[in-house]
Amino acid sequence: MSKALVLDGGLATRLEAYGRDLGGGLWSARLLAEEPGLVSRVHRDYFEAGADVAITAAYQASVPAFTRRGYSRTEALGFLTRSVELALAERDAFGSGLVAAGVGPYGAALADGSEYTGAYGLTEDELYAWHRERWQVLTSAGADLVACETLPSLPEARALARLLEETPGARAWFSFSCSDAAHISDGTPLRDVAAELAPLHRSGRVLAVGVNCVPPRHVPSLLREVASAGLPSVAYPNSGETWDATTQRWTGTGDPRGFGEAAAEWHADGAVFVGGCCRTGPEHVRAVRARLDSLPQGSGE
């Protein structure tokens, strides 16, 4: 097995480390309008920490989300394009790496937590229609691939797969939020989702299927579910800390060294893209980079 590509860490986590309050429905996407230079700085931080892939700041960005907050439709479309351009400029300045256009789920734009349930009340066709304009903007902006991430449901994955099939030359990974160690958030077994996406993998359009924004303890089992369908995987879980809604703070440990050790195990379980999501930062990326670089060439350990 060749070495995995290292993904970046949490974009919002790093922006918060710079003292930014990301409250409100736009979350980190708000800074595409207000402080694009800081978004660029975060991409740079992750490339310098050893990331091979930068995921753009478009997770919660959409035309409706921006226009609800007073921006024009033209401005909103420009912010989507800007998300890719900022990452590309930092990649080019760094001299190597890839840029993945981040496509978050419909629930991210609602900002109500439904990206962890998939309980939207929308059909596959309605999800296809909602994603279509944003997809077209992001895939025409020059990114190397698309990160379809934190997907909670099979209908939403199907909608995005249809858009992928309609976009010549586009390649993507599909990563899901999960309810446990075997099922995505709407209850569908991850192995069934992977099996359904397998034809697009064989055609070269889907590069990997996996998980993000999940507890690290669930990752090995989930990746084995993907492997059972014969697909390579992607894994970028949270740090391992847990949000306590009562005390309004994070609890547990997010030790970067332990995260790096775990990343080697995920690679052994078939992950070809490995990184971090919420509560991970450059220190986690450095730990992953160092641990993967220590593996014998061609080894998944």
C-alpha positions in Angstrom: 0.0 0.0 0.0 1.4 3.4 -1.0 1.5 6.2 1.7 -1.7 8.0 2.3 -2.1 11.7 1.4 -2.4 13.8 4.5 -5.4 16.1 4.8 -5.5 19.3 6.7 -7.2 19.8 10.1 -10.2 21.7 11.3 -10.5 25.0 9.4 -12.9 26.5 12.0 -10.8 25.2 14.8 -7.8 27.1 13.5 -9.8 30.2 12.8 -11.0 30.1 16.4 -7.4 29.7 17.5 -6.8 33.1 15.9 -9.5 34.6 18.1 -12.4 34.6 15.7 -16.0 34.0 16.9 -17.7 31.8 14.3 -21.2 32.0 15.8 -24.0 32.4 13.3 -25.3 30.4 10.4 -22.4 31.0 8.1 -19.8 29.6 10.5 -16.3 29.7 8.9 -17.7 30.7 5.5 -18.4 34.2 6.9 -14.7 34.9 6.7 -14.7 34.3 3.0 -16.5 37.7 2.9 -15.0 39.4 5.9 -11.5 38.2 6.3 -10.3 36.2 3.3 -6.7 36.8 4.2 -7.1 34.9 7.4 -8.7 31.9 5.5 -5.5 32.0 3.3 -3.4 32.0 6.4 -5.1 28.9 7.8 -4.5 27.0 4.5 -0.9 28.1 4.7 -0.6 26.9 8.3 -1.8 23.4 7.3 0.5 23.1 4.2 3.4 24.1 6.4 2.4 21.5 9.0 2.7 18.8 6.3 -0.7 18.5 4.7 -0.9 17.3 1.1 -4.5 18.4 0.7 -6.3 21.6 1.6 -10.1 21.5 1.9 -11.7 24.8 0.9 -13.8 26.9 3.3 -17.1 26.2 1.5 -18.6 23.6 3.9 -21.3 25.9 5.1 -21.3 28.3 2.1 -24.3 28.5 -0.2 -26.1 31.2 -2.1 -29.2 31.0 0.1 -27.0 31.2 3.3 -25.2 34.4 2.0 -28.3 36.1 0.6 -30.2 35.6 3.8 -27.5 37.7 5.5 -27.8 40.6 3.1 -25.3 39.7 0.3 -26.3 39.8 -3.3 -26.6 36.6 -5.4 -23.5 37.8 -7.4 -21.5 38.3 -4.2 -22.5 34.9 -2.9 -21.4 33.1 -6.1 -18.1 35.1 -5.9 -17.5 33.9 -2.3 -17.9 30.2 -3.4 -15.3 30.8 -6.2 -13.1 32.6 -3.7 -13.0 29.6 -1.4 -11.2 27.6 -4.1 -9.0 30.5 -5.3 -7.7 31.2 -1.8 -6.7 27.5 -1.3 -5.2 27.3 -4.8 -3.1 30.4 -4.2 -1.6 29.0 -1.0 -1.0 25.7 -2.6 0.9 27.4 -5.5 2.9 29.5 -3.1 3.8 26.5 -1.0 4.8 24.6 -4.2 3.0 21.4 -3.9 -0.3 19.8 -2.8 -3.9 19.4 -3.9 -7.0 21.4 -3.3 -10.4 19.8 -2.6 -13.5 21.9 -3.0 -15.5 21.3 0.2 -19.1 20.4 -0.4 -21.0 20.1 2.9 -24.4 18.7 3.2 -27.7 20.5 3.0 -27.9 20.4 6.8 -24.8 22.5 7.1 -26.5 25.4 5.4 -29.5 25.0 7.8 -27.1 25.4 10.7 -29.4 23.3 12.9 -27.3 20.2 13.4 -29.2 18.1 10.9 -26.0 17.1 9.1 -25.8 14.6 11.9 -29.3 13.1 11.2 -30.2 13.7 7.6 -33.7 14.4 8.7 -34.3 17.1 6.1 -37.7 16.0 4.8 -36.3 16.4 1.2 -36.3 13.9 -1.6 -33.2 12.9 -3.5 -34.4 15.1 -6.5 -34.9 18.1 -4.2 -31.4 17.6 -2.7 -29.9 17.3 -6.3 -31.6 20.6 -7.2 -30.4 22.4 -4.1 -26.8 21.3 -4.5 -26.6 21.8 -8.3 -25.7 25.5 -8.6 -23.1 25.4 -5.8 -21.6 22.2 -7.3 -21.3 23.8 -10.7 -19.5 26.9 -9.3 -17.1 24.9 -7.1 -16.2 22.4 -9.7 -15.5 25.1 -12.3 -13.2 27.1 -10.1 -10.1 25.0 -10.6 -10.0 22.6 -7.6 -8.2 19.3 -8.1 -11.0 17.3 -6.6 -14.2 17.6 -4.5 -14.6 16.6 -0.9 -18.3 15.6 -0.4 -18.1 15.6 3.4 -20.1 15.0 6.6 -22.9 13.4 4.5 -25.6 12.0 6.7 -27.9 10.1 4.3 -27.9 7.9 1.3 -30.4 10.1 -0.6 -27.9 13.0 -0.3 -25.0 10.8 -1.4 -27.0 9.7 -4.4 -27.8 13.3 -5.3 -24.1 14.3 -5.2 -23.2 11.1 -7.2 -25.5 12.2 -9.9 -23.9 15.6 -10.1 -20.4 14.0 -10.2 -21.5 11.8 -13.1 -22.7 14.9 -14.9 -19.4 16.8 -14.5 -16.7 15.7 -17.0 -13.3 15.2 -15.4 -14.4 15.8 -11.8 -13.2 13.4 -9.1 -14.4 13.2 -5.5 -14.3 11.5 -2.2 -17.5 10.8 -0.2 -17.2 10.9 3.6 -20.1 10.5 6.0 -21.2 11.4 9.5 -22.0 8.2 11.4 -24.3 7.2 14.2 -22.1 4.3 15.4 -19.3 2.1 14.2 -21.2 0.6 11.3 -23.9 3.0 10.1 -24.1 6.5 8.6 -26.3 9.0 10.4 -29.6 8.0 8.7 -29.1 4.4 9.8 -27.9 3.0 6.4 -25.0 0.5 6.8 -21.8 2.2 5.5 -20.9 -1.0 3.7 -24.1 -0.7 1.6 -23.4 3.0 0.8 -19.8 2.0 -0.3 -21.2 -0.8 -2.4 -23.5 1.6 -4.1 -20.7 4.0 -4.9 -18.3 1.3 -6.1 -19.2 1.6 -9.8 -18.1 5.3 -9.6 -14.9 4.2 -8.0 -14.2 1.7 -10.8 -14.8 4.4 -13.3 -12.2 6.6 -11.6 -14.7 9.3 -10.4 -14.9 8.4 -6.7 -11.4 8.2 -5.2 -12.4 7.0 -1.8 -15.4 6.5 0.6 -15.2 7.0 4.3 -15.9 9.2 7.3 -15.3 12.5 8.9 -16.5 14.4 12.0 -16.8 11.1 13.9 -15.1 9.9 17.1 -11.7 8.3 16.4 -12.7 5.2 18.3 -15.3 4.3 15.5 -12.9 4.8 12.6 -11.3 1.3 12.4 -14.6 -0.5 12.3 -16.1 2.0 9.8 -13.1 1.7 7.5 -13.4 -2.1 7.5 -17.0 -1.6 6.4 -15.7 0.4 3.4 -13.0 -2.2 2.7 -15.7 -5.0 2.6 -17.0 -3.3 -0.5 -13.5 -3.3 -2.1 -13.0 0.5 -1.9 -10.2 2.6 -0.6 -11.2 4.9 2.2 -10.9 8.4 3.6 -10.7 9.2 7.4 -10.7 12.6 9.1 -12.4 12.3 12.5 -12.6 14.7 15.3 -9.8 15.0 17.8 -11.4 12.6 20.3 -12.8 15.3 22.5 -16.5 15.5 23.3 -18.7 18.5 23.5 -20.6 18.7 26.7 -23.8 20.7 26.0 -24.5 21.2 29.8 -21.2 22.8 30.7 -20.7 24.3 27.2 -17.1 23.0 26.9 -15.1 20.2 25.3 -14.0 17.3 27.5 -11.6 14.4 27.0 -8.3 14.4 25.3 -7.2 15.3 21.8 -3.6 14.4 22.1 -1.8 15.0 18.7 0.7 12.2 19.2 -2.0 9.6 19.9 -3.9 11.0 16.8 -0.8 10.4 14.7 -0.5 6.8 16.0 -4.2 6.2 15.2 -3.7 7.6 11.7 -1.2 4.8 10.9 -3.8 2.3 11.9 -6.4 3.9 9.7 -4.0 3.7 6.8 -3.4 0.1 7.5 -7.2 -0.4 7.4 -7.3 1.1 3.9 -7.4 4.9 4.2 -5.6 6.7 1.3 -6.6 10.1 2.7 -6.0 10.8 6.4 -6.5 14.0 8.4 -8.5 15.7 11.1 -11.9 17.4 11.5 -13.2 19.4 14.5 -10.7 20.2 17.3 -7.7 19.2 15.3 -5.0 21.7 14.3 -1.6 21.9 12.7 -0.1 19.9 15.6 -2.3 17.0 14.7 -1.4 17.3 11.0 2.3 17.3 12.0 1.8 14.2 14.1 0.1 12.4 11.2 2.7 13.5 8.7 5.6 12.3 11.0 3.9 9.0 11.8 3.0 8.2 8.2 6.5 9.2 7.0 8.0 6.8 9.5 6.3 3.8 7.9 8.3 1.7 5.4 7.7 2.6 1.8 4.8 0.6 0.4 3.6 -0.4 3.9 0.3 0.1 5.4 1.7 -1.3 8.6 
